[in-house]
Amino acid sequence: MSVGGGVENFRRRRALVTGGAGFLGSHLCDRLLGDGQEVLSADNFFTGTKENVNHLAGDSCFELLRHDVTFPLFVEVDEIFNFACPASPVQYQIDPVQTAKTSVQGAINMLGLAKRLGVPILQASTSEVYGDPQEHPQTEDYWGHVNPVGVRSCYDEGKRCAETLFFDYRRHLGLGIKVARIFNTYGPRMHPNDGRVVSNFIVAALQGEPLTLYGSGEQTRSFCYVDDLVDGIVRLMRTPGDVTGPINLGNPVEITVRELAEKVQEVTASRSEIQFAELPSDDPVRRCPDITRAQATLGWEPKMPLETGLRRTVDYFDDLLRRSAAGADSD
Ligand SMILES: NC(=O)c1ccc[n+]([C@@H]2O[C@H](COP(=O)([O-])OP(=O)(O)OC[C@H]3O[C@@H](n4cnc5c(N)ncnc54)[C@H](O)[C@@H]3O)[C@@H](O)[C@H]2O)c1
């Protein structure tokens, strides 16, 4: 506690970012620090890495804590961004029970912390709560079409249950909650081997390997650049207490996976061929957000053109692959 006057009375707003060493979480840490806040990142490094936040190591406003959100956490913060959870099917299916626990028990622990501190908490939910949707585009009022017993259920149902917990904490305890339903996001610091389509295509193209399309490649996706997404997240956290969401955050511009593969070929100037493989189980055919609510409530929409975002992501992977090749050569 400060006992002095003047400058000593100034205290930066302190945010807890769970999953802060992951792809989205690390960019969120960058943004919050850039906005003049203090940031405590709590991560068990299951899919995240210290490298993602290495550049913040010398920043006195940044702290990195190794912590698993399935266990309670007692810290003092002014707001909580709950991002901890593996997000790609390859990774969340490694230990599906732990994935469900991270979503559900992690939400309970972080909501408990928010309640104890009386601070707002934002949940990184997902478009996967819509499952394989039967309505297009998906509005927040759509309840979804989710297989409760499939291989993706640990993630989809875990995230749905987390949303339920958030809204029950709101209804019963008056907690300040915000729920963002995040659609496919891409950018630097994605994992090179996590099976997500953008990283898959870019890594394959840079290595001169074939780009694999599942099914016909006519399934659509919408891709939001990470800086745009993080901006939507911060705007949502800054809304008045009566704004809870859920709010879709994503890019409403739909493209087919085949078109994406062609764009990646173009941006990387790759001669990699396109090949086809069987569609994995429960893979949604179409996925596209209706962002009317985000536009009206947050004044938000994605700004980054796909080609520019892809170039930045390609530069990141190019550098990553060169460094890992150089590391392998020096062994
Ligand atoms: N990237 C996307 O397109 C996308 C889309 C929808 C939702 N989301 C959500 O956003 C969040 C972040 O996703 P991401 O793409 O950055 O994934 P990511 O795997 O890069 O990041 C998740 C982070 O959480 C950490 N983590 C996992 N389990 C944990 C646990 N039990 N305790 C503490 N930390 C744990 C990981 O180590 C990692 O750093 C996730 O909750 C995900 O569901 C992401």
The ligand as an SDF file (V2000), in Angstrom:
LIG
                    3D

 44 48  0  0  0  0  0  0  0  0999 V2000
   -7.1440  -19.3210  -31.6670 N   0  0  0  0  0  0  0  0  0  0  0  0
   -8.4200  -19.4010  -31.9900 C   0  0  0  0  0  0  0  0  0  0  0  0
   -8.7560  -19.3320  -33.1670 O   0  0  0  0  0  0  0  0  0  0  0  0
   -9.4780  -19.5520  -30.9190 C   0  0  0  0  0  0  0  0  0  0  0  0
  -10.8040  -19.6630  -31.3400 C   0  0  0  0  0  0  0  0  0  0  0  0
  -11.7870  -19.8000  -30.3790 C   0  0  0  0  0  0  0  0  0  0  0  0
  -11.4750  -19.7830  -29.0360 C   0  0  0  0  0  0  0  0  0  0  0  0
  -10.1860  -19.6670  -28.6510 N   0  0  0  0  0  0  0  0  0  0  0  0
   -9.9050  -19.6940  -27.2030 C   0  0  0  0  0  0  0  0  0  0  0  0
   -8.9130  -18.7620  -26.8640 O   0  0  0  0  0  0  0  0  0  0  0  0
   -8.0870  -19.2870  -25.8380 C   0  0  0  0  0  0  0  0  0  0  0  0
   -6.6390  -19.2400  -26.2780 C   0  0  0  0  0  0  0  0  0  0  0  0
   -6.4790  -20.0000  -27.4700 O   0  0  0  0  0  0  0  0  0  0  0  0
   -5.1040  -20.0220  -28.2700 P   0  0  0  0  0  0  0  0  0  0  0  0
   -5.4190  -20.1620  -29.6980 O   0  0  0  0  0  0  0  0  0  0  0  0
   -4.2570  -18.9190  -27.8160 O   0  0  0  0  0  0  0  0  0  0  0  0
   -4.5350  -21.4250  -27.7860 O   0  0  0  0  0  0  0  0  0  0  0  0
   -3.1250  -21.7740  -27.1600 P   0  0  0  0  0  0  0  0  0  0  0  0
   -3.0800  -23.2540  -27.0180 O   0  0  0  0  0  0  0  0  0  0  0  0
   -2.0370  -21.1160  -27.9170 O   0  0  0  0  0  0  0  0  0  0  0  0
   -3.2040  -21.0810  -25.7360 O   0  0  0  0  0  0  0  0  0  0  0  0
   -3.7950  -21.6890  -24.6190 C   0  0  0  0  0  0  0  0  0  0  0  0
   -2.8930  -21.4300  -23.4340 C   0  0  0  0  0  0  0  0  0  0  0  0
   -3.4940  -22.0000  -22.2660 O   0  0  0  0  0  0  0  0  0  0  0  0
   -2.5050  -22.7280  -21.5640 C   0  0  0  0  0  0  0  0  0  0  0  0
   -3.1800  -23.7690  -20.7830 N   0  0  0  0  0  0  0  0  0  0  0  0
   -3.8070  -24.8760  -21.2360 C   0  0  0  0  0  0  0  0  0  0  0  0
   -4.3200  -25.5680  -20.2080 N   0  0  0  0  0  0  0  0  0  0  0  0
   -4.0220  -24.8680  -19.0880 C   0  0  0  0  0  0  0  0  0  0  0  0
   -4.2660  -25.0690  -17.7100 C   0  0  0  0  0  0  0  0  0  0  0  0
   -4.9380  -26.1400  -17.2620 N   0  0  0  0  0  0  0  0  0  0  0  0
   -3.8030  -24.1520  -16.8360 N   0  0  0  0  0  0  0  0  0  0  0  0
   -3.1060  -23.0580  -17.2580 C   0  0  0  0  0  0  0  0  0  0  0  0
   -2.8370  -22.8300  -18.5520 N   0  0  0  0  0  0  0  0  0  0  0  0
   -3.2910  -23.7200  -19.4600 C   0  0  0  0  0  0  0  0  0  0  0  0
   -1.5820  -23.2680  -22.6220 C   0  0  0  0  0  0  0  0  0  0  0  0
   -0.3150  -23.6440  -22.1370 O   0  0  0  0  0  0  0  0  0  0  0  0
   -1.5270  -22.1020  -23.5850 C   0  0  0  0  0  0  0  0  0  0  0  0
   -0.5210  -21.1880  -23.2540 O   0  0  0  0  0  0  0  0  0  0  0  0
   -8.5730  -20.6920  -25.5330 C   0  0  0  0  0  0  0  0  0  0  0  0
   -9.4060  -20.6600  -24.4030 O   0  0  0  0  0  0  0  0  0  0  0  0
   -9.3770  -21.0510  -26.7610 C   0  0  0  0  0  0  0  0  0  0  0  0
  -10.4130  -21.9360  -26.4580 O   0  0  0  0  0  0  0  0  0  0  0  0
   -9.1690  -19.5640  -29.5650 C   0  0  0  0  0  0  0  0  0  0  0  0
  1  2  1  0
  2  3  2  0
  2  4  1  0
  4  5  1  0
  4 44  2  0
  5  6  2  0
  6  7  1  0
  7  8  2  0
  8  9  1  0
  8 44  1  0
  9 10  1  0
  9 42  1  0
 10 11  1  0
 11 12  1  0
 11 40  1  0
 12 13  1  0
 13 14  1  0
 14 15  2  0
 14 16  1  0
 14 17  1  0
 17 18  1  0
 18 19  2  0
 18 20  1  0
 18 21  1  0
 21 22  1  0
 22 23  1  0
 23 24  1  0
 23 38  1  0
 24 25  1  0
 25 26  1  0
 25 36  1  0
 26 27  1  0
 26 35  1  0
 27 28  2  0
 28 29  1  0
 29 30  1  0
 29 35  2  0
 30 31  1  0
 30 32  2  0
 32 33  1  0
 33 34  2  0
 34 35  1  0
 36 37  1  0
 36 38  1  0
 38 39  1  0
 40 41  1  0
 40 42  1  0
 42 43  1  0
M  CHG  2   8   1  16  -1
M  END
$$$$
